[in-house]
Amino acid sequence: MRWFLAAMTFAAIGGPIGAAATTGVQEEAPAVPSGNDIYLQEILLETRDDNSRVARFRYVMPLIRQGVEFGEIEADFFHLCIGVAVPYLAVEGEEVDQVIISMADRDTEFGVINTLATQFFEAFSVQDGTCIWEGF
């Protein structure tokens, strides 16, 4: 099942956020299969209560406000996982159990309800340098 969250941001379940960073991840906005303009809002690294590690790559695609539906950007999530998240984690020497790619119609503060925001999410495990869709 894929998550679609309208009218709120995703709140993390688990432990505290370990780090937040965007510097050096990309010099320009990544191209995605949908062709829509996006930008990276932030990367959050988190260790959950069970000691599993999660990397959240939070993107903004303003066009979502104009009615872009999940099916139109579905391929973008895998593309960002394999093309941005996996290389970033390798360079940073970070090992995670899960990568979550989110796409919102506007900047949002992580874990804070925003009744105006529309967001889509996909989760992946990373094994042998590739992303495996987990489906929420």
C-alpha positions in Angstrom: 0.0 0.0 0.0 1.3 3.4 -0.9 0.8 6.3 1.5 -0.8 9.5 0.4 -1.0 12.1 3.1 -3.0 15.3 2.5 -3.4 18.0 5.1 -0.7 16.9 7.4 3.0 16.1 7.5 4.4 12.7 8.4 5.4 12.3 12.0 8.2 10.0 12.8 7.6 7.0 14.9 10.6 6.1 16.9 13.7 7.7 18.2 15.2 11.2 17.8 16.5 12.6 14.6 20.2 12.0 14.4 21.2 14.6 11.9 19.9 16.9 9.2 21.9 18.0 6.2 21.6 19.1 2.6 25.0 20.6 1.8 27.0 18.8 -0.8 24.2 16.4 -1.9 23.6 18.1 -5.2 24.6 21.2 -6.9 21.3 21.5 -8.8 17.8 20.0 -8.7 17.8 16.4 -9.8 16.1 15.5 -13.0 13.3 13.0 -12.5 11.4 10.7 -14.9 8.2 12.8 -14.6 10.1 15.9 -15.9 8.6 18.0 -13.1 10.7 20.5 -11.2 11.8 19.4 -7.7 14.2 20.5 -5.1 15.7 18.8 -2.0 14.3 20.4 1.2 16.4 18.3 3.6 17.9 15.0 4.5 17.2 13.5 8.0 19.0 10.6 9.5 17.2 8.9 12.3 17.9 6.0 14.7 14.6 4.5 15.9 14.0 2.9 19.3 14.7 -0.5 17.8 18.2 0.8 16.7 17.2 0.6 13.0 18.5 3.5 10.9 16.4 5.6 8.5 17.4 8.2 6.0 14.6 10.6 4.9 15.1 12.5 1.7 12.5 15.2 1.7 11.7 16.8 -1.7 9.4 19.6 -2.8 7.5 19.5 -6.1 5.3 22.7 -6.2 3.4 21.3 -9.2 1.6 18.9 -6.8 -0.5 21.9 -5.8 -1.9 21.9 -9.3 -3.3 18.4 -9.0 -0.4 16.1 -9.9 -1.4 12.6 -8.8 0.8 9.9 -7.3 0.7 7.8 -10.5 2.2 10.6 -12.5 5.3 10.8 -10.3 5.6 7.2 -9.0 8.8 6.5 -11.0 10.4 9.6 -9.5 10.7 7.9 -6.0 12.8 4.9 -7.1 14.8 7.2 -9.4 15.6 9.5 -6.4 16.4 6.5 -4.1 18.8 4.9 -6.5 20.2 8.0 -8.1 20.5 10.3 -5.1 20.0 8.5 -1.8 22.2 5.5 -2.4 25.2 7.5 -3.7 24.8 10.1 -0.9 24.8 7.4 1.8 27.8 5.7 0.2 29.8 8.9 0.1 28.8 9.8 3.7 29.6 6.3 4.9 26.0 6.0 6.3 24.4 2.6 6.6 20.6 2.6 6.9 17.9 0.0 7.1 15.4 2.1 5.2 15.2 5.1 2.9 12.1 7.1 2.8 11.6 9.5 -0.1 8.9 12.1 0.4 7.5 14.6 -2.1 5.4 17.6 -0.9 3.8 20.5 -2.6 5.6 23.0 -0.3 8.3 23.2 2.3 7.1 21.7 5.6 8.6 21.3 9.0 9.3 17.6 9.8 6.8 16.2 12.3 4.7 19.3 12.4 1.1 19.2 11.1 0.5 21.4 8.1 -3.1 21.4 7.0 -2.2 23.0 3.7 0.4 20.5 2.6 -0.1 17.5 0.3 2.6 14.8 0.5 3.5 11.5 -1.1 5.8 8.9 0.4 7.7 5.7 -0.6 9.9 3.5 1.5 12.8 1.4 0.3 15.3 -0.9 1.8 18.8 -0.7 0.3 20.6 -3.9 -0.5 23.7 -4.5 -2.6 23.6 -0.9 -3.8 20.0 -0.9 -5.1 16.6 0.2 -3.7 13.9 -2.3 -3.0 10.4 -0.9 -2.7 8.9 -1.8 0.7 5.4 -0.4 0.3 3.8 1.1 3.3 
